[in-house]
Amino acid sequence: MRKLIVVFLLLFAIHANSQFTKSIFSKDPIINLETWQKQRLYFGYYLGFNSYDLKFDYKNFVPEGTDIQVKKTIGFNVGVVADLRLHEYFNLRFEPGLYYTKRDLYYPGFDKELDYLREVSSTYINFPLLLKFSALRAGNVRPYLLGGASTTLNLSANNKSIDDNYDQKFRVKPWTFNYEIGFGIDIFTEYFIFSPSVRGQFGIGDELIRDNNPNSPWTGNIDSMKSRALLVNFTFH
Protein backbone atom coordinates (compact mmCIF):
# COMPACT_ATOMS: atom_id res chain seq x y z
CA MET A 1 0.00 0.00 0.00
CA ARG A 2 2.80 2.40 0.91
CA LYS A 3 4.55 1.67 -2.40
CA LEU A 4 1.36 2.33 -4.34
CA ILE A 5 0.95 5.71 -2.63
CA VAL A 6 4.56 6.66 -3.45
CA VAL A 7 4.08 5.65 -7.10
CA PHE A 8 0.83 7.63 -7.28
CA LEU A 9 2.48 10.76 -5.85
CA LEU A 10 5.39 10.45 -8.29
CA LEU A 11 3.04 10.11 -11.27
CA PHE A 12 1.01 13.10 -10.05
CA ALA A 13 4.18 15.22 -9.65
CA ILE A 14 5.41 14.28 -13.13
CA HIS A 15 2.02 15.14 -14.65
CA ALA A 16 1.80 18.46 -12.78
CA ASN A 17 5.34 19.38 -13.81
CA SER A 18 4.67 18.58 -17.47
CA GLN A 19 1.51 20.71 -17.41
CA PHE A 20 3.37 23.60 -15.76
CA THR A 21 6.24 23.39 -18.28
CA LYS A 22 3.80 23.26 -21.20
CA SER A 23 1.79 26.23 -19.97
CA ILE A 24 4.82 28.41 -19.19
CA PHE A 25 7.77 27.53 -21.41
CA SER A 26 6.44 25.71 -24.45
CA LYS A 27 6.66 27.20 -27.92
CA ASP A 28 2.89 27.68 -28.12
CA PRO A 29 1.77 27.97 -24.47
CA ILE A 30 -1.73 28.32 -23.12
CA ILE A 31 -2.01 32.01 -22.15
CA ASN A 32 -2.70 32.27 -18.42
CA LEU A 33 -4.31 35.25 -16.63
CA GLU A 34 -4.33 37.28 -19.83
CA THR A 35 -6.14 40.30 -18.39
CA TRP A 36 -4.84 40.16 -14.80
CA GLN A 37 -2.24 42.92 -15.15
CA LYS A 38 -4.75 45.17 -16.90
CA GLN A 39 -6.43 45.80 -13.56
CA ARG A 40 -5.97 49.31 -12.19
CA LEU A 41 -4.92 48.03 -8.77
CA TYR A 42 -4.04 44.60 -7.48
CA PHE A 43 -2.35 43.13 -4.43
CA GLY A 44 -0.02 40.35 -3.40
CA TYR A 45 2.50 39.24 -0.83
CA TYR A 46 6.13 38.21 -0.79
CA LEU A 47 8.56 36.02 1.08
CA GLY A 48 12.31 36.15 0.67
CA PHE A 49 15.75 36.48 2.15
CA ASN A 50 18.41 39.15 2.47
CA SER A 51 22.11 39.70 3.01
CA TYR A 52 22.87 43.03 4.71
CA ASP A 53 26.30 44.64 4.81
CA LEU A 54 27.72 47.86 6.30
CA LYS A 55 29.94 50.33 4.42
CA PHE A 56 32.33 52.36 6.57
CA ASP A 57 34.06 55.59 5.59
CA TYR A 58 36.82 56.83 7.88
CA LYS A 59 38.04 60.27 8.92
CA ASN A 60 41.70 59.22 8.90
CA PHE A 61 43.42 56.72 6.63
CA VAL A 62 43.09 53.11 7.76
CA PRO A 63 45.59 50.58 6.31
CA GLU A 64 44.06 47.62 4.51
CA GLY A 65 43.37 44.76 6.88
CA THR A 66 43.03 46.97 9.95
CA ASP A 67 39.56 48.34 9.17
CA ILE A 68 36.31 47.08 10.68
CA GLN A 69 35.36 43.68 9.30
CA VAL A 70 31.71 42.80 8.73
CA LYS A 71 30.49 39.21 8.82
CA LYS A 72 27.17 38.92 6.99
CA THR A 73 24.42 36.38 7.57
CA ILE A 74 21.28 35.43 5.67
CA GLY A 75 18.09 37.03 6.98
CA PHE A 76 14.48 36.80 5.87
CA ASN A 77 11.80 39.13 4.46
CA VAL A 78 8.02 39.04 4.50
CA GLY A 79 5.59 41.68 3.30
CA VAL A 80 2.70 42.76 1.09
CA VAL A 81 2.50 44.39 -2.33
CA ALA A 82 0.13 47.00 -3.74
CA ASP A 83 0.54 47.48 -7.50
CA LEU A 84 -0.97 50.48 -9.30
CA ARG A 85 -1.08 50.36 -13.11
CA LEU A 86 0.05 53.66 -14.63
CA HIS A 87 0.60 52.54 -18.21
CA GLU A 88 0.88 49.34 -20.22
CA TYR A 89 4.56 49.14 -19.29
CA PHE A 90 4.76 51.13 -16.05
CA ASN A 91 3.46 50.31 -12.58
CA LEU A 92 3.88 51.99 -9.22
CA ARG A 93 4.48 49.52 -6.40
CA PHE A 94 4.36 49.91 -2.64
CA GLU A 95 5.98 46.96 -0.86
CA PRO A 96 6.00 47.42 2.96
CA GLY A 97 7.62 44.54 4.76
CA LEU A 98 9.43 43.17 7.80
CA TYR A 99 13.13 42.40 7.30
CA TYR A 100 15.27 40.61 9.87
CA THR A 101 19.06 40.41 9.63
CA LYS A 102 22.20 40.06 11.74
CA ARG A 103 25.75 41.33 11.23
CA ASP A 104 28.87 40.76 13.33
CA LEU A 105 31.41 43.59 13.48
CA TYR A 106 35.05 42.79 14.27
CA TYR A 107 37.17 45.70 15.51
CA PRO A 108 40.97 45.43 15.17
CA GLY A 109 43.33 46.18 18.03
CA PHE A 110 41.47 44.42 20.84
CA ASP A 111 42.32 41.16 22.58
CA LYS A 112 39.06 40.38 24.35
CA GLU A 113 35.94 39.30 22.50
CA LEU A 114 33.95 41.61 24.75
CA ASP A 115 35.75 44.51 23.05
CA TYR A 116 36.43 43.42 19.46
CA LEU A 117 33.03 41.85 18.67
CA ARG A 118 29.74 43.68 18.24
CA GLU A 119 26.66 41.70 17.25
CA VAL A 120 24.25 43.94 15.35
CA SER A 121 20.81 42.32 15.07
CA SER A 122 18.33 44.44 13.16
CA THR A 123 14.59 44.19 12.66
CA TYR A 124 13.59 46.58 9.89
CA ILE A 125 10.20 47.76 8.73
CA ASN A 126 10.89 48.77 5.15
CA PHE A 127 8.66 51.13 3.12
CA PRO A 128 9.76 51.05 -0.54
CA LEU A 129 7.99 52.99 -3.29
CA LEU A 130 9.15 51.60 -6.62
CA LEU A 131 8.57 52.17 -10.32
CA LYS A 132 8.26 48.94 -12.29
CA PHE A 133 9.05 48.92 -16.01
CA SER A 134 7.86 45.75 -17.72
CA ALA A 135 8.95 44.43 -21.10
CA LEU A 136 6.59 42.91 -23.64
CA ARG A 137 4.95 39.72 -22.46
CA ALA A 138 6.27 36.60 -24.18
CA GLY A 139 3.77 33.82 -23.65
CA ASN A 140 3.52 33.46 -19.88
CA VAL A 141 6.76 35.24 -19.04
CA ARG A 142 7.36 38.98 -18.63
CA PRO A 143 10.68 40.40 -17.35
CA TYR A 144 10.85 43.76 -15.64
CA LEU A 145 13.13 46.35 -14.01
CA LEU A 146 12.53 48.02 -10.65
CA GLY A 147 13.85 51.22 -9.14
CA GLY A 148 12.90 53.71 -6.46
CA ALA A 149 13.37 54.91 -2.91
CA SER A 150 12.61 53.54 0.51
CA THR A 151 12.63 54.57 4.13
CA THR A 152 13.38 52.05 6.88
CA LEU A 153 12.56 51.94 10.56
CA ASN A 154 15.00 49.91 12.65
CA LEU A 155 13.17 48.51 15.68
CA SER A 156 16.52 47.40 17.20
CA ALA A 157 18.31 50.74 16.91
CA ASN A 158 19.13 51.27 20.64
CA ASN A 159 19.05 55.01 19.87
CA LYS A 160 17.47 55.89 23.23
CA SER A 161 20.08 54.03 25.27
CA ILE A 162 22.50 56.16 27.31
CA ASP A 163 24.98 53.26 27.25
CA ASP A 164 27.41 52.97 24.37
CA ASN A 165 30.22 50.68 23.20
CA TYR A 166 32.02 51.07 26.52
CA ASP A 167 29.04 49.11 27.87
CA GLN A 168 28.87 46.77 24.82
CA LYS A 169 25.97 48.71 23.32
CA PHE A 170 26.14 49.48 19.60
CA ARG A 171 23.72 52.27 18.66
CA VAL A 172 22.30 53.33 15.30
CA LYS A 173 19.68 55.81 14.13
CA PRO A 174 16.12 54.47 13.93
CA TRP A 175 15.24 55.90 10.50
CA THR A 176 17.30 55.56 7.33
CA PHE A 177 16.72 56.43 3.68
CA ASN A 178 17.76 54.29 0.72
CA TYR A 179 17.54 53.87 -3.00
CA GLU A 180 16.76 50.51 -4.55
CA ILE A 181 17.28 49.03 -8.00
CA GLY A 182 16.76 45.54 -9.36
CA PHE A 183 15.09 43.20 -11.82
CA GLY A 184 12.65 40.33 -11.85
CA ILE A 185 10.34 38.22 -13.95
CA ASP A 186 6.59 37.65 -13.87
CA ILE A 187 5.63 34.03 -14.50
CA PHE A 188 1.94 33.56 -15.23
CA THR A 189 0.57 30.26 -13.95
CA GLU A 190 -3.00 29.07 -14.25
CA TYR A 191 -4.08 30.52 -10.90
CA PHE A 192 -1.56 33.20 -9.87
CA ILE A 193 1.49 35.20 -10.91
CA PHE A 194 4.78 34.04 -9.44
CA SER A 195 7.37 36.82 -9.50
CA PRO A 196 10.95 36.25 -8.27
CA SER A 197 13.13 39.36 -8.10
CA VAL A 198 16.62 40.44 -7.07
CA ARG A 199 17.24 43.92 -5.75
CA GLY A 200 20.03 46.00 -4.29
CA GLN A 201 19.33 48.44 -1.45
CA PHE A 202 21.81 51.25 -0.73
CA GLY A 203 21.69 53.54 2.29
CA ILE A 204 22.01 57.28 1.67
CA GLY A 205 22.66 58.85 5.08
CA ASP A 206 24.96 58.09 8.01
CA GLU A 207 23.30 55.62 10.41
CA LEU A 208 25.79 55.53 13.28
CA ILE A 209 25.25 57.10 16.70
CA ARG A 210 28.70 57.93 18.12
CA ASP A 211 29.87 57.00 21.58
CA ASN A 212 29.78 59.64 24.29
CA ASN A 213 33.59 59.82 24.17
CA PRO A 214 34.55 61.55 20.87
CA ASN A 215 37.84 59.60 20.87
CA SER A 216 36.15 56.23 21.23
CA PRO A 217 38.11 53.40 19.54
CA TRP A 218 34.80 52.05 18.22
CA THR A 219 33.30 55.17 16.63
CA GLY A 220 35.84 58.01 16.87
CA ASN A 221 37.41 57.49 13.42
CA ILE A 222 34.19 56.67 11.55
CA ASP A 223 33.05 59.40 9.18
CA SER A 224 29.92 57.54 8.04
CA MET A 225 28.30 54.12 8.22
CA LYS A 226 25.71 53.07 5.64
CA SER A 227 23.75 49.89 5.11
CA ARG A 228 23.60 48.08 1.82
CA ALA A 229 21.82 44.85 1.05
CA LEU A 230 21.02 42.19 -1.49
CA LEU A 231 17.30 41.37 -1.39
CA VAL A 232 15.70 38.33 -3.02
CA ASN A 233 11.90 38.21 -2.95
CA PHE A 234 9.37 35.69 -4.21
CA THR A 235 6.10 37.51 -4.85
CA PHE A 236 2.67 35.98 -5.39
CA HIS A 237 -0.24 37.91 -6.93
Secondary structure, DSSP 8 states (H G I E B T S, - for coil): -HHHHHHHHHHHHHHHHHHHHHHHHSSS----STTGGGSSEEEEEEEEEEEEEEEEEESS---TTSS-EEEE-EEEEEEEEEEEE-SSSEEEEE--EEEEEEEEEE-TT-SSHHHHEEEEEEEEEEEEEEEEEE---BTTEEEEEEEEEEEEEETT--TT-S--GGGT---B-SEEEEEEEEEEEEEE-SS-EEEEEEEEEEE-S--B---SSTT-TTTTTEEEEEEEEEEEEEEE-
